[in-house]
Amino acid sequence: MEKIRKHFIFTGEVQGVGFRWNAKQIALKYSVSGWAKNIYDGTVEMEAEGSPLDIECLLEELQNARWAYIERIDAEEIPLQGGYDFEIR
């Protein structure tokens, strides 16, 4: 199975709404590893590693969530790092 790792910046109403906790739960559901953390400017930064389909499913669930409003997602593919868990930082 091919894996990729992506770095994301989520802009919108993404802090104070349980975004990181929910991202972790969804990531674990799809066996995606990585992390998510709040940034001082009100955005959330996240890295996700897994199959392209699993990462796409994670993003789709985050975008369709009623508990947050994602205005924009900036994404770039980055080198694989390995790992088996998803952290909230």
Secondary structure, 3 states (H helix, E strand, C coil): CCCEEEEEEEEEECCCCCHHHHHHHHHHHCCCEEEEEECCCCCEEEEEEECHHHHHHHHHHHHCCCCCEEEEEEEEEECCCCCCCEEEC
